[in-house]
Amino acid sequence: MSVSPAEPASSSSPVSLCAREPRVAAERLVAEMVPPPRFDSVRFATYVPDPEQPSQTEAVTVLSAFAAGLVGDNGREGKRRWFGRSGRTEPAGPRGVYLDGGYGVGKTHLLASLWHATPAEPEQKAFGTFVELTNLVGALGFQQTVRTLSGHRLLCIDEFELDDPGDTVLVSTLLSRLVEAGVALAATSNTLPGKLGEGRFAAADFMREIQGLSARFRPLRIDGEDYRHRGLPEAPAPLSTERVERAAHATEGASLDDFPALLAHLATVHPSRYGALTEGLRVACFTDVGAVPDQSTALRLVVLADRLYDREIPILASGLPFDRLFSDEMLNGGYRKKYFRAISRLTALARDAKGLLGE
């Protein structure tokens, strides 16, 4: 990297994300395909089902059994069941699971718990978002990605991008090759454009988009409301610019950036590097938060919000509240679910930062 983001800023000198230009080697992309820091310690036992949503309890039971069944050497036991002397046969049962539910019901918690519960060494399991998986293909090439991941027992894909037809075909082809190698699959996804109600589910869309792989997946519907706002107070109001700047200079490991400048800088950094962009941070401070000007910028901000949330980096901000980042047109368009997820996660991180103010 041209900047060393792993080194925290001093309390008197916050870093600027706009000054960072991270470079990430392809080998690191593979090594980092593990659950993000926020989900390091999650387990099925730490998932708290909503008593009014029995599907959440059922999901824990089914996924626990699925993990326990992933035994053998890289799924070869499964391959012997699937392939006979006369050639390929259909598997005895699904070799994948799809977690089907709205945002904030704990799908990523359950997906990471499955990764942790699967009886295999970490290097035999992979966990990443759909974007991270497509970035891996871009870095390694398709054939090398197949060879690299074929040695795994389990591949978990969070937020499968059903709204990107080209990448969906690419990843579906990749998954077909991995299934043939005996790799078990687990996935969550967003909704397709036009499926605008966050209470509606995407299982039929997911199965249609992965086409020949649909028989390999068992869908698990997970009902519920966004747990990040379940019984919690409203999001804190934005702070003054002076207060944000004061907190940034007083907090070890803080960053401080003008929000419009940061949005412009994100266009110069590939989204696969946004995780590296945030390394070493303990709090992110933004001044002059305003409405996102266009959809390309908005989608980059969604990825940054995911990386900040995964790493549990609190946010202090001045300007507009986060629920006013995206225009009505964006919130009523095909990427609506992504934008609401970003609002939900940024709001949660703003709430997490309240304890840093010392007031």
C-alpha atoms as a printed R data frame, in Angstrom:
    type eleno elety resid chain resno       x       y       z
1   ATOM     1    CA   MET     A     1   0.000   0.000   0.000
2   ATOM     2    CA   SER     A     2   1.107   3.524  -0.598
3   ATOM     3    CA   VAL     A     3  -0.320   4.351   2.816
4   ATOM     4    CA   SER     A     4  -0.112   2.082   5.831
5   ATOM     5    CA   PRO     A     5  -3.713   1.945   7.077
6   ATOM     6    CA   ALA     A     6  -2.849  -0.651   9.707
7   ATOM     7    CA   GLU     A     7  -1.054   1.995  11.735
8   ATOM     8    CA   PRO     A     8  -3.585   3.913  13.869
9   ATOM     9    CA   ALA     A     9  -3.551   7.678  13.773
10  ATOM    10    CA   SER     A    10  -2.317   9.541  16.804
11  ATOM    11    CA   SER     A    11  -4.931  11.204  18.978
12  ATOM    12    CA   SER     A    12  -3.799  14.641  17.773
13  ATOM    13    CA   SER     A    13  -3.669  13.827  14.068
14  ATOM    14    CA   PRO     A    14  -6.590  11.935  12.493
15  ATOM    15    CA   VAL     A    15  -5.914  10.292   9.155
16  ATOM    16    CA   SER     A    16  -7.770  11.118   5.957
17  ATOM    17    CA   LEU     A    17  -9.284   8.275   3.961
18  ATOM    18    CA   CYS     A    18  -8.919  10.507   0.928
19  ATOM    19    CA   ALA     A    19  -5.143  10.255   1.312
20  ATOM    20    CA   ARG     A    20  -5.167   6.464   1.192
21  ATOM    21    CA   GLU     A    21  -4.633   4.541  -2.035
22  ATOM    22    CA   PRO     A    22  -4.599   0.888  -0.952
23  ATOM    23    CA   ARG     A    23  -3.225  -1.859  -3.178
24  ATOM    24    CA   VAL     A    24  -4.334  -5.413  -2.437
25  ATOM    25    CA   ALA     A    25  -2.565  -8.489  -3.833
26  ATOM    26    CA   ALA     A    26  -4.677 -11.317  -5.269
27  ATOM    27    CA   GLU     A    27  -3.298 -13.703  -2.632
28  ATOM    28    CA   ARG     A    28  -4.657 -11.438   0.067
29  ATOM    29    CA   LEU     A    29  -8.109 -11.495  -1.532
30  ATOM    30    CA   VAL     A    30  -8.142 -15.293  -1.105
31  ATOM    31    CA   ALA     A    31  -6.755 -15.253   2.436
32  ATOM    32    CA   GLU     A    32  -9.326 -12.673   3.501
33  ATOM    33    CA   MET     A    33 -12.305 -14.749   2.407
34  ATOM    34    CA   VAL     A    34 -13.406 -15.311   5.994
35  ATOM    35    CA   PRO     A    35 -16.283 -13.796   7.994
36  ATOM    36    CA   PRO     A    36 -15.602 -10.095   8.660
37  ATOM    37    CA   PRO     A    37 -14.497  -8.939  12.124
38  ATOM    38    CA   ARG     A    38 -18.042  -8.120  13.212
39  ATOM    39    CA   PHE     A    39 -18.864 -11.803  12.802
40  ATOM    40    CA   ASP     A    40 -15.680 -13.318  14.253
41  ATOM    41    CA   SER     A    41 -17.412 -14.538  17.389
42  ATOM    42    CA   VAL     A    42 -20.941 -15.217  16.176
43  ATOM    43    CA   ARG     A    43 -22.276 -18.719  16.503
44  ATOM    44    CA   PHE     A    44 -25.668 -20.373  16.209
45  ATOM    45    CA   ALA     A    45 -25.864 -20.140  20.009
46  ATOM    46    CA   THR     A    46 -25.472 -16.351  19.886
47  ATOM    47    CA   TYR     A    47 -28.276 -15.853  17.370
48  ATOM    48    CA   VAL     A    48 -31.360 -14.751  19.298
49  ATOM    49    CA   PRO     A    49 -34.492 -15.743  17.370
50  ATOM    50    CA   ASP     A    50 -37.513 -13.500  17.609
51  ATOM    51    CA   PRO     A    51 -40.090 -15.568  19.544
52  ATOM    52    CA   GLU     A    52 -42.767 -14.279  17.196
53  ATOM    53    CA   GLN     A    53 -40.888 -15.591  14.146
54  ATOM    54    CA   PRO     A    54 -40.637 -19.416  14.306
55  ATOM    55    CA   SER     A    55 -38.830 -19.484  10.945
56  ATOM    56    CA   GLN     A    56 -35.763 -18.021  12.683
57  ATOM    57    CA   THR     A    57 -35.550 -20.938  15.125
58  ATOM    58    CA   GLU     A    58 -36.106 -23.395  12.292
59  ATOM    59    CA   ALA     A    59 -33.256 -21.835  10.313
60  ATOM    60    CA   VAL     A    60 -30.827 -22.404  13.191
61  ATOM    61    CA   THR     A    61 -31.861 -26.056  13.425
62  ATOM    62    CA   VAL     A    62 -31.569 -26.704   9.686
63  ATOM    63    CA   LEU     A    63 -28.237 -24.903   9.304
64  ATOM    64    CA   SER     A    64 -26.735 -26.678  12.319
65  ATOM    65    CA   ALA     A    65 -27.590 -30.023  10.747
66  ATOM    66    CA   PHE     A    66 -26.267 -28.877   7.365
67  ATOM    67    CA   ALA     A    67 -22.917 -27.912   8.916
68  ATOM    68    CA   ALA     A    68 -22.658 -31.208  10.785
69  ATOM    69    CA   GLY     A    69 -23.241 -33.074   7.526
70  ATOM    70    CA   LEU     A    70 -20.293 -31.464   5.743
71  ATOM    71    CA   VAL     A    71 -17.856 -34.223   6.593
72  ATOM    72    CA   GLY     A    72 -15.241 -35.998   4.525
73  ATOM    73    CA   ASP     A    73 -12.225 -34.876   2.528
74  ATOM    74    CA   ASN     A    74 -13.271 -31.762   0.571
75  ATOM    75    CA   GLY     A    75 -16.743 -33.140   0.014
76  ATOM    76    CA   ARG     A    76 -15.463 -36.258  -1.750
77  ATOM    77    CA   GLU     A    77 -17.916 -38.398   0.156
78  ATOM    78    CA   GLY     A    78 -20.629 -36.262  -1.390
79  ATOM    79    CA   LYS     A    79 -19.055 -36.647  -4.825
80  ATOM    80    CA   ARG     A    80 -19.041 -40.425  -4.538
81  ATOM    81    CA   ARG     A    81 -22.765 -40.272  -3.802
82  ATOM    82    CA   TRP     A    82 -23.340 -38.057  -6.813
83  ATOM    83    CA   PHE     A    83 -21.185 -39.851  -9.370
84  ATOM    84    CA   GLY     A    84 -21.597 -43.512 -10.229
85  ATOM    85    CA   ARG     A    85 -19.911 -45.855 -12.663
86  ATOM    86    CA   SER     A    86 -22.186 -44.729 -15.457
87  ATOM    87    CA   GLY     A    87 -21.437 -41.062 -14.871
88  ATOM    88    CA   ARG     A    88 -23.053 -38.224 -13.017
89  ATOM    89    CA   THR     A    89 -26.248 -38.795 -11.051
90  ATOM    90    CA   GLU     A    90 -28.389 -36.429  -9.086
91  ATOM    91    CA   PRO     A    91 -27.363 -35.840  -5.468
92  ATOM    92    CA   ALA     A    92 -29.359 -37.479  -2.709
93  ATOM    93    CA   GLY     A    93 -30.252 -34.048  -1.362
94  ATOM    94    CA   PRO     A    94 -29.437 -30.355  -1.710
95  ATOM    95    CA   ARG     A    95 -25.749 -29.474  -1.537
96  ATOM    96    CA   GLY     A    96 -26.523 -25.837  -0.787
97  ATOM    97    CA   VAL     A    97 -28.721 -23.612   1.324
98  ATOM    98    CA   TYR     A    98 -30.175 -20.224   0.482
99  ATOM    99    CA   LEU     A    99 -31.177 -17.874   3.311
100 ATOM   100    CA   ASP     A   100 -34.206 -15.983   2.089
101 ATOM   101    CA   GLY     A   101 -35.336 -12.920   4.026
102 ATOM   102    CA   GLY     A   102 -35.461  -9.145   4.307
103 ATOM   103    CA   TYR     A   103 -32.601  -7.003   5.547
104 ATOM   104    CA   GLY     A   104 -31.769  -6.977   9.240
105 ATOM   105    CA   VAL     A   105 -33.183 -10.427  10.090
106 ATOM   106    CA   GLY     A   106 -29.726 -11.859  10.796
107 ATOM   107    CA   LYS     A   107 -28.958 -13.667   7.536
108 ATOM   108    CA   THR     A   108 -25.264 -12.750   7.656
109 ATOM   109    CA   HIS     A   109 -25.064 -13.804  11.318
110 ATOM   110    CA   LEU     A   110 -26.468 -17.204  10.370
111 ATOM   111    CA   LEU     A   111 -24.245 -17.504   7.291
112 ATOM   112    CA   ALA     A   112 -21.137 -16.742   9.367
113 ATOM   113    CA   SER     A   113 -22.303 -19.177  12.050
114 ATOM   114    CA   LEU     A   114 -22.543 -21.871   9.370
115 ATOM   115    CA   TRP     A   115 -18.957 -21.093   8.325
116 ATOM   116    CA   HIS     A   116 -17.743 -21.361  11.924
117 ATOM   117    CA   ALA     A   117 -19.707 -24.569  12.590
118 ATOM   118    CA   THR     A   118 -18.523 -26.421   9.480
119 ATOM   119    CA   PRO     A   119 -15.967 -29.074  10.545
120 ATOM   120    CA   ALA     A   120 -13.010 -27.962   8.425
121 ATOM   121    CA   GLU     A   121  -9.882 -25.880   8.759
122 ATOM   122    CA   PRO     A   122 -10.295 -22.171   7.874
123 ATOM   123    CA   GLU     A   123  -8.330 -22.583   4.655
124 ATOM   124    CA   GLN     A   124 -10.917 -25.160   3.520
125 ATOM   125    CA   LYS     A   125 -13.795 -22.711   3.903
126 ATOM   126    CA   ALA     A   126 -14.451 -19.417   2.112
127 ATOM   127    CA   PHE     A   127 -16.786 -16.558   3.034
128 ATOM   128    CA   GLY     A   128 -17.348 -13.399   1.041
129 ATOM   129    CA   THR     A   129 -19.843 -11.087  -0.539
130 ATOM   130    CA   PHE     A   130 -20.870 -11.488  -4.152
131 ATOM   131    CA   VAL     A   131 -18.793  -8.406  -5.005
132 ATOM   132    CA   GLU     A   132 -15.733  -9.897  -3.313
133 ATOM   133    CA   LEU     A   133 -16.203 -13.134  -5.253
134 ATOM   134    CA   THR     A   134 -16.414 -11.326  -8.605
135 ATOM   135    CA   ASN     A   135 -13.349  -9.292  -7.615
136 ATOM   136    CA   LEU     A   136 -11.516 -12.543  -6.951
137 ATOM   137    CA   VAL     A   137 -12.380 -13.801 -10.433
138 ATOM   138    CA   GLY     A   138 -11.140 -10.526 -11.862
139 ATOM   139    CA   ALA     A   139  -7.858 -10.788  -9.961
140 ATOM   140    CA   LEU     A   140  -7.130 -14.501 -10.515
141 ATOM   141    CA   GLY     A   141  -8.991 -15.264 -13.715
142 ATOM   142    CA   PHE     A   142 -11.864 -17.729 -13.978
143 ATOM   143    CA   GLN     A   143  -9.895 -20.965 -14.266
144 ATOM   144    CA   GLN     A   144  -7.525 -20.114 -11.408
145 ATOM   145    CA   THR     A   145 -10.465 -19.165  -9.208
146 ATOM   146    CA   VAL     A   146 -12.049 -22.548  -9.925
147 ATOM   147    CA   ARG     A   147  -8.796 -24.326  -9.046
148 ATOM   148    CA   THR     A   148  -8.342 -22.264  -5.880
149 ATOM   149    CA   LEU     A   149 -11.857 -22.709  -4.504
150 ATOM   150    CA   SER     A   150 -12.273 -26.344  -5.601
151 ATOM   151    CA   GLY     A   151 -10.121 -27.339  -2.644
152 ATOM   152    CA   HIS     A   152 -12.687 -25.910  -0.237
153 ATOM   153    CA   ARG     A   153 -15.409 -27.761   1.608
154 ATOM   154    CA   LEU     A   154 -17.765 -24.774   1.855
155 ATOM   155    CA   LEU     A   155 -18.291 -21.470   0.042
156 ATOM   156    CA   CYS     A   156 -20.548 -18.866   1.668
157 ATOM   157    CA   ILE     A   157 -21.748 -15.965  -0.491
158 ATOM   158    CA   ASP     A   158 -23.400 -13.009   1.222
159 ATOM   159    CA   GLU     A   159 -25.639 -10.608  -0.728
160 ATOM   160    CA   PHE     A   160 -25.747 -12.451  -4.044
161 ATOM   161    CA   GLU     A   161 -26.260  -9.653  -6.588
162 ATOM   162    CA   LEU     A   162 -29.401 -10.643  -8.454
163 ATOM   163    CA   ASP     A   163 -29.577  -7.146  -9.974
164 ATOM   164    CA   ASP     A   164 -26.352  -7.619 -11.992
165 ATOM   165    CA   PRO     A   165 -27.195 -10.037 -14.852
166 ATOM   166    CA   GLY     A   166 -23.681 -10.278 -16.282
167 ATOM   167    CA   ASP     A   167 -21.984 -11.051 -12.996
168 ATOM   168    CA   THR     A   168 -24.829 -13.388 -12.022
169 ATOM   169    CA   VAL     A   169 -24.124 -15.554 -15.083
170 ATOM   170    CA   LEU     A   170 -20.389 -15.490 -14.315
171 ATOM   171    CA   VAL     A   171 -20.840 -16.549 -10.704
172 ATOM   172    CA   SER     A   172 -23.505 -19.141 -11.549
173 ATOM   173    CA   THR     A   173 -21.045 -20.757 -13.973
174 ATOM   174    CA   LEU     A   174 -18.350 -20.658 -11.300
175 ATOM   175    CA   LEU     A   175 -20.668 -22.264  -8.753
176 ATOM   176    CA   SER     A   176 -21.564 -25.033 -11.201
177 ATOM   177    CA   ARG     A   177 -17.891 -25.908 -11.519
178 ATOM   178    CA   LEU     A   178 -17.419 -25.838  -7.761
179 ATOM   179    CA   VAL     A   179 -20.431 -28.074  -7.157
180 ATOM   180    CA   GLU     A   180 -18.922 -30.580  -9.585
181 ATOM   181    CA   ALA     A   181 -15.770 -30.489  -7.422
182 ATOM   182    CA   GLY     A   182 -17.805 -31.296  -4.314
183 ATOM   183    CA   VAL     A   183 -17.919 -27.842  -2.724
184 ATOM   184    CA   ALA     A   184 -20.998 -27.126  -0.584
185 ATOM   185    CA   LEU     A   185 -22.656 -23.747  -1.066
186 ATOM   186    CA   ALA     A   186 -24.577 -21.287   1.082
187 ATOM   187    CA   ALA     A   187 -25.908 -17.920   0.011
188 ATOM   188    CA   THR     A   188 -28.033 -14.914   0.820
189 ATOM   189    CA   SER     A   189 -29.159 -12.389  -1.783
190 ATOM   190    CA   ASN     A   190 -30.709  -9.033  -2.450
191 ATOM   191    CA   THR     A   191 -33.936  -8.589  -4.381
192 ATOM   192    CA   LEU     A   192 -34.243  -7.966  -8.094
193 ATOM   193    CA   PRO     A   193 -35.224  -4.555  -9.491
194 ATOM   194    CA   GLY     A   194 -38.974  -4.139  -9.175
195 ATOM   195    CA   LYS     A   195 -39.190  -6.301  -6.045
196 ATOM   196    CA   LEU     A   196 -39.418  -3.218  -3.904
197 ATOM   197    CA   GLY     A   197 -41.058  -4.350  -0.674
198 ATOM   198    CA   GLU     A   198 -38.452  -5.192   1.930
199 ATOM   199    CA   GLY     A   199 -40.899  -7.732   3.335
200 ATOM   200    CA   ARG     A   200 -40.929  -9.667   0.060
201 ATOM   201    CA   PHE     A   201 -38.539 -12.504  -0.470
202 ATOM   202    CA   ALA     A   202 -36.224 -13.403  -3.311
203 ATOM   203    CA   ALA     A   203 -36.135 -17.218  -3.339
204 ATOM   204    CA   ALA     A   204 -37.941 -17.611  -6.672
205 ATOM   205    CA   ASP     A   205 -35.740 -14.947  -8.249
206 ATOM   206    CA   PHE     A   206 -32.593 -16.534  -6.855
207 ATOM   207    CA   MET     A   207 -33.518 -20.000  -8.100
208 ATOM   208    CA   ARG     A   208 -34.350 -18.672 -11.552
209 ATOM   209    CA   GLU     A   209 -31.115 -16.690 -11.858
210 ATOM   210    CA   ILE     A   210 -28.864 -19.615 -10.890
211 ATOM   211    CA   GLN     A   211 -30.836 -21.821 -13.308
212 ATOM   212    CA   GLY     A   212 -29.244 -25.282 -13.397
213 ATOM   213    CA   LEU     A   213 -28.015 -24.928  -9.825
214 ATOM   214    CA   SER     A   214 -31.458 -24.418  -8.301
215 ATOM   215    CA   ALA     A   215 -31.879 -28.109  -7.482
216 ATOM   216    CA   ARG     A   216 -28.745 -27.919  -5.360
217 ATOM   217    CA   PHE     A   217 -30.218 -25.342  -2.967
218 ATOM   218    CA   ARG     A   218 -32.702 -25.663  -0.161
219 ATOM   219    CA   PRO     A   219 -34.328 -22.270   0.499
220 ATOM   220    CA   LEU     A   220 -34.767 -21.256   4.131
221 ATOM   221    CA   ARG     A   221 -37.236 -18.417   4.576
222 ATOM   222    CA   ILE     A   222 -36.391 -16.168   7.541
223 ATOM   223    CA   ASP     A   223 -39.150 -13.766   8.511
224 ATOM   224    CA   GLY     A   224 -38.685 -10.803  10.816
225 ATOM   225    CA   GLU     A   225 -38.061  -7.100  11.166
226 ATOM   226    CA   ASP     A   226 -34.702  -5.299  11.065
227 ATOM   227    CA   TYR     A   227 -33.094  -6.297  14.383
228 ATOM   228    CA   ARG     A   228 -30.899  -3.169  14.359
229 ATOM   229    CA   HIS     A   229 -33.982  -1.083  15.142
230 ATOM   230    CA   ARG     A   230 -35.927  -3.629  17.185
231 ATOM   231    CA   GLY     A   231 -36.799  -1.752  20.369
232 ATOM   232    CA   LEU     A   232 -33.879   0.680  19.956
233 ATOM   233    CA   PRO     A   233 -34.035   4.478  20.199
234 ATOM   234    CA   GLU     A   234 -34.059   6.658  17.114
235 ATOM   235    CA   ALA     A   235 -30.795   7.376  15.355
236 ATOM   236    CA   PRO     A   236 -28.781  10.175  16.949
237 ATOM   237    CA   ALA     A   237 -29.044  13.559  15.268
238 ATOM   238    CA   PRO     A   238 -26.039  14.782  13.266
239 ATOM   239    CA   LEU     A   239 -23.424  16.719  15.213
240 ATOM   240    CA   SER     A   240 -21.956  20.121  14.467
241 ATOM   241    CA   THR     A   241 -18.838  20.184  12.310
242 ATOM   242    CA   GLU     A   242 -16.837  21.608  15.218
243 ATOM   243    CA   ARG     A   243 -17.889  18.760  17.469
244 ATOM   244    CA   VAL     A   244 -16.962  16.124  14.889
245 ATOM   245    CA   GLU     A   245 -13.544  17.702  14.319
246 ATOM   246    CA   ARG     A   246 -12.908  17.956  18.068
247 ATOM   247    CA   ALA     A   247 -13.796  14.302  18.576
248 ATOM   248    CA   ALA     A   248 -11.593  13.227  15.659
249 ATOM   249    CA   HIS     A   249  -8.554  14.982  17.140
250 ATOM   250    CA   ALA     A   250  -9.272  13.600  20.594
251 ATOM   251    CA   THR     A   251  -9.787   9.963  19.589
252 ATOM   252    CA   GLU     A   252  -7.009   7.476  18.940
253 ATOM   253    CA   GLY     A   253  -7.305   5.828  15.529
254 ATOM   254    CA   ALA     A   254  -9.789   8.320  14.060
255 ATOM   255    CA   SER     A   255 -10.197   9.408  10.471
256 ATOM   256    CA   LEU     A   256 -11.547  12.794   9.439
257 ATOM   257    CA   ASP     A   257 -12.890  13.554   5.962
258 ATOM   258    CA   ASP     A   258 -15.125  16.006   4.175
259 ATOM   259    CA   PHE     A   259 -17.968  13.783   2.993
260 ATOM   260    CA   PRO     A   260 -18.269  15.114  -0.588
261 ATOM   261    CA   ALA     A   261 -14.482  14.762  -1.011
262 ATOM   262    CA   LEU     A   262 -14.639  11.197   0.308
263 ATOM   263    CA   LEU     A   263 -17.377  10.288  -2.175
264 ATOM   264    CA   ALA     A   264 -15.199  11.630  -4.978
265 ATOM   265    CA   HIS     A   265 -12.196   9.653  -3.701
266 ATOM   266    CA   LEU     A   266 -14.185   6.409  -3.651
267 ATOM   267    CA   ALA     A   267 -14.460   6.661  -7.436
268 ATOM   268    CA   THR     A   268 -10.657   6.294  -7.643
269 ATOM   269    CA   VAL     A   269 -10.470   3.163  -5.456
270 ATOM   270    CA   HIS     A   270 -11.778  -0.216  -6.605
271 ATOM   271    CA   PRO     A   271 -14.554  -1.438  -4.246
272 ATOM   272    CA   SER     A   272 -12.516  -4.601  -3.552
273 ATOM   273    CA   ARG     A   273 -10.085  -2.329  -1.694
274 ATOM   274    CA   TYR     A   274 -12.595  -0.541   0.542
275 ATOM   275    CA   GLY     A   275 -11.834  -2.937   3.370
276 ATOM   276    CA   ALA     A   276  -8.154  -2.056   3.158
277 ATOM   277    CA   LEU     A   277  -9.130   1.609   2.976
278 ATOM   278    CA   THR     A   278 -10.599   1.370   6.479
279 ATOM   279    CA   GLU     A   279  -7.851  -0.678   8.137
280 ATOM   280    CA   GLY     A   280  -6.627   0.519  11.511
281 ATOM   281    CA   LEU     A   281  -9.605   2.813  12.099
282 ATOM   282    CA   ARG     A   282 -11.408   2.959  15.421
283 ATOM   283    CA   VAL     A   283 -13.849   5.676  14.418
284 ATOM   284    CA   ALA     A   284 -14.706   7.365  11.109
285 ATOM   285    CA   CYS     A   285 -15.552  11.073  11.233
286 ATOM   286    CA   PHE     A   286 -17.361  12.776   8.349
287 ATOM   287    CA   THR     A   287 -18.158  16.473   7.974
288 ATOM   288    CA   ASP     A   288 -20.762  18.080   5.717
289 ATOM   289    CA   VAL     A   289 -22.704  14.878   4.960
290 ATOM   290    CA   GLY     A   290 -25.052  15.606   2.091
291 ATOM   291    CA   ALA     A   291 -27.305  13.914  -0.412
292 ATOM   292    CA   VAL     A   292 -25.556  11.458  -2.731
293 ATOM   293    CA   PRO     A   293 -25.525  13.005  -6.224
294 ATOM   294    CA   ASP     A   294 -25.980   9.965  -8.472
295 ATOM   295    CA   GLN     A   295 -26.520   6.224  -8.492
296 ATOM   296    CA   SER     A   296 -22.904   5.208  -9.224
297 ATOM   297    CA   THR     A   297 -21.736   7.200  -6.205
298 ATOM   298    CA   ALA     A   298 -24.574   5.766  -4.131
299 ATOM   299    CA   LEU     A   299 -23.581   2.179  -4.941
300 ATOM   300    CA   ARG     A   300 -19.975   2.864  -3.975
301 ATOM   301    CA   LEU     A   301 -21.179   4.327  -0.674
302 ATOM   302    CA   VAL     A   302 -23.203   1.151  -0.070
303 ATOM   303    CA   VAL     A   303 -20.003  -0.924  -0.320
304 ATOM   304    CA   LEU     A   304 -18.145   1.431   2.039
305 ATOM   305    CA   ALA     A   305 -21.025   1.259   4.519
306 ATOM   306    CA   ASP     A   306 -20.840  -2.550   4.409
307 ATOM   307    CA   ARG     A   307 -17.086  -2.550   5.076
308 ATOM   308    CA   LEU     A   308 -17.427  -0.064   7.978
309 ATOM   309    CA   TYR     A   309 -20.255  -2.122   9.441
310 ATOM   310    CA   ASP     A   310 -18.408  -5.425   9.041
311 ATOM   311    CA   ARG     A   311 -15.446  -3.946  10.925
312 ATOM   312    CA   GLU     A   312 -17.621  -2.307  13.623
313 ATOM   313    CA   ILE     A   313 -16.185   1.165  13.006
314 ATOM   314    CA   PRO     A   314 -18.413   3.808  14.650
315 ATOM   315    CA   ILE     A   315 -19.262   6.967  12.722
316 ATOM   316    CA   LEU     A   316 -19.468  10.581  13.886
317 ATOM   317    CA   ALA     A   317 -20.945  12.933  11.305
318 ATOM   318    CA   SER     A   318 -22.205  16.437  10.690
319 ATOM   319    CA   GLY     A   319 -24.610  17.545   7.995
320 ATOM   320    CA   LEU     A   320 -27.682  15.637   6.879
321 ATOM   321    CA   PRO     A   321 -28.937  12.599   8.835
322 ATOM   322    CA   PHE     A   322 -28.220   9.286   7.133
323 ATOM   323    CA   ASP     A   323 -31.861   8.652   6.262
324 ATOM   324    CA   ARG     A   324 -31.666  11.605   3.854
325 ATOM   325    CA   LEU     A   325 -28.616  10.403   1.905
326 ATOM   326    CA   PHE     A   326 -30.567   8.946  -1.016
327 ATOM   327    CA   SER     A   327 -33.177  10.656  -3.174
328 ATOM   328    CA   ASP     A   328 -36.766   9.466  -3.391
329 ATOM   329    CA   GLU     A   329 -36.027   8.293  -6.919
330 ATOM   330    CA   MET     A   330 -33.181   6.099  -5.642
331 ATOM   331    CA   LEU     A   331 -35.279   4.743  -2.774
332 ATOM   332    CA   ASN     A   332 -38.031   3.791  -5.211
333 ATOM   333    CA   GLY     A   333 -35.705   2.257  -7.795
334 ATOM   334    CA   GLY     A   334 -34.165  -1.126  -8.430
335 ATOM   335    CA   TYR     A   335 -31.430  -0.739  -5.818
336 ATOM   336    CA   ARG     A   336 -33.862   0.253  -3.067
337 ATOM   337    CA   LYS     A   337 -32.945  -2.621  -0.787
338 ATOM   338    CA   LYS     A   338 -29.232  -1.800  -0.963
339 ATOM   339    CA   TYR     A   339 -29.863   1.806  -0.038
340 ATOM   340    CA   PHE     A   340 -32.071   0.896   2.899
341 ATOM   341    CA   ARG     A   341 -29.437  -1.558   4.097
342 ATOM   342    CA   ALA     A   342 -26.829   1.201   3.939
343 ATOM   343    CA   ILE     A   343 -29.073   3.589   5.871
344 ATOM   344    CA   SER     A   344 -29.724   0.897   8.474
345 ATOM   345    CA   ARG     A   345 -26.031   0.101   8.907
346 ATOM   346    CA   LEU     A   346 -24.808   3.704   8.943
347 ATOM   347    CA   THR     A   347 -27.488   4.535  11.500
348 ATOM   348    CA   ALA     A   348 -26.364   1.644  13.697
349 ATOM   349    CA   LEU     A   349 -22.735   2.831  13.489
350 ATOM   350    CA   ALA     A   350 -23.762   6.393  14.362
351 ATOM   351    CA   ARG     A   351 -25.538   5.024  17.408
352 ATOM   352    CA   ASP     A   352 -22.431   3.027  18.350
353 ATOM   353    CA   ALA     A   353 -20.381   6.256  18.336
354 ATOM   354    CA   LYS     A   354 -22.402   8.023  21.023
355 ATOM   355    CA   GLY     A   355 -20.121   6.680  23.763
356 ATOM   356    CA   LEU     A   356 -17.096   8.330  22.157
357 ATOM   357    CA   LEU     A   357 -18.331  11.844  22.776
358 ATOM   358    CA   GLY     A   358 -17.742  11.773  26.515
359 ATOM   359    CA   GLU     A   359 -20.634  14.104  27.132
